[in-house]
Amino acid sequence: MENINLSVEYFLKKLDESKVHFERALDCKHTEFDDLYPYMIEHPQFFWYKRYVAWSELLTIVKLCEELNIPWIERFASHQADYVSKRVMSGKVLDCWYETNDTREHVG
């Protein structure tokens, strides 16, 4: 078996790709998952499952980055990094992934 030298750039590219994959699933846009399971489009649970698969992929890449001491947090908005760190895909993650400071309610 050939020894493969994996670079930080490789993992960061995979991290970016998995983030885009999750965001496309979140937005109900076409992903590779649609090509793998085209029959799922007919089922109401499809979009939930598609998001779950993309979230799991994102968490897997983040876990590898953490194990290899590759900084990943700066690739995300602070609230997104917080969601990823908590590792649980909740309704809040789905509803607030794109939240910005402009849309947050500020407590006075």
C-alpha positions as CSV (number, residue, x, y, z in Angstrom):
1,M,0.0,0.0,0.0
2,E,1.4,3.4,-1.0
3,N,2.0,5.9,1.7
4,I,-0.2,8.9,1.1
5,N,0.8,12.3,2.5
6,L,-2.3,14.2,3.3
7,S,-2.0,17.9,3.7
8,V,-3.8,20.5,5.8
9,E,-5.0,22.0,2.5
10,Y,-6.6,18.7,1.6
11,F,-8.6,18.6,4.8
12,L,-9.6,22.2,4.6
13,K,-10.9,21.6,1.1
14,K,-12.9,18.6,2.3
15,L,-14.2,20.7,5.1
16,D,-15.3,23.5,2.8
17,E,-16.9,20.9,0.5
18,S,-18.8,19.3,3.3
19,K,-20.0,22.7,4.5
20,V,-21.3,23.5,1.1
21,H,-23.0,20.1,0.9
22,F,-24.8,20.7,4.2
23,E,-25.9,24.2,3.1
24,R,-27.2,22.8,-0.2
25,A,-29.1,20.1,1.7
26,L,-30.4,22.8,4.1
27,D,-31.6,24.9,1.1
28,C,-33.2,21.8,-0.5
29,K,-30.8,22.1,-3.5
30,H,-29.4,19.3,-5.5
31,T,-26.6,17.3,-3.9
32,E,-24.8,14.0,-4.6
33,F,-27.3,12.3,-2.3
34,D,-30.1,13.0,-4.9
35,D,-28.1,11.1,-7.5
36,L,-27.4,8.2,-5.1
37,Y,-31.1,7.8,-4.0
38,P,-33.3,9.4,-6.6
39,Y,-36.3,7.4,-5.4
40,M,-36.2,9.2,-2.1
41,I,-37.5,12.4,-3.6
42,E,-41.0,10.8,-3.6
43,H,-40.9,10.4,0.2
44,P,-41.7,13.2,2.7
45,Q,-38.9,12.3,5.0
46,F,-36.3,12.7,2.2
47,F,-35.3,16.3,3.0
48,W,-34.8,15.6,6.7
49,Y,-32.7,12.5,5.9
50,K,-30.7,14.3,3.2
51,R,-29.9,17.0,5.8
52,Y,-29.0,14.4,8.4
53,V,-26.5,12.7,6.0
54,A,-24.9,16.1,5.1
55,W,-24.7,17.0,8.8
56,S,-23.0,13.7,9.6
57,E,-20.5,14.2,6.8
58,L,-19.7,17.7,8.1
59,L,-19.2,16.4,11.7
60,T,-17.0,13.6,10.4
61,I,-14.7,16.0,8.6
62,V,-14.6,18.3,11.6
63,K,-13.7,15.4,13.9
64,L,-10.8,14.5,11.6
65,C,-9.6,18.1,11.6
66,E,-9.7,18.1,15.4
67,E,-7.8,14.8,15.7
68,L,-5.2,16.1,13.3
69,N,-5.0,19.6,15.0
70,I,-6.2,21.3,11.9
71,P,-8.0,24.6,12.7
72,W,-11.6,24.5,11.4
73,I,-13.5,27.0,13.4
74,E,-12.5,30.1,11.4
75,R,-14.2,28.5,8.3
76,F,-17.6,29.1,10.0
77,A,-19.5,32.0,11.5
78,S,-19.3,31.9,15.3
79,H,-22.8,30.6,15.8
80,Q,-22.3,27.9,13.1
81,A,-19.0,26.8,14.8
82,D,-21.0,26.6,18.1
83,Y,-23.6,24.4,16.5
84,V,-21.0,22.1,15.0
85,S,-19.1,21.9,18.3
86,K,-22.3,20.8,20.0
87,R,-22.7,18.1,17.3
88,V,-26.5,17.9,17.6
89,M,-28.5,18.9,14.6
90,S,-31.6,20.6,16.0
91,G,-34.4,22.7,14.7
92,K,-32.3,25.7,15.8
93,V,-29.4,24.6,13.5
94,L,-31.8,24.2,10.6
95,D,-33.6,27.5,11.3
96,C,-30.6,29.7,12.2
97,W,-27.7,28.4,10.3
98,Y,-27.6,31.6,8.1
99,E,-28.3,33.9,11.0
100,T,-26.3,37.1,11.0
101,N,-25.8,39.9,13.6
102,D,-28.2,42.0,11.5
103,T,-31.0,39.6,12.0
104,R,-30.5,38.7,15.7
105,E,-32.6,40.3,18.3
106,H,-30.3,42.2,20.7
107,V,-31.1,42.1,24.4
108,G,-31.0,45.6,25.7
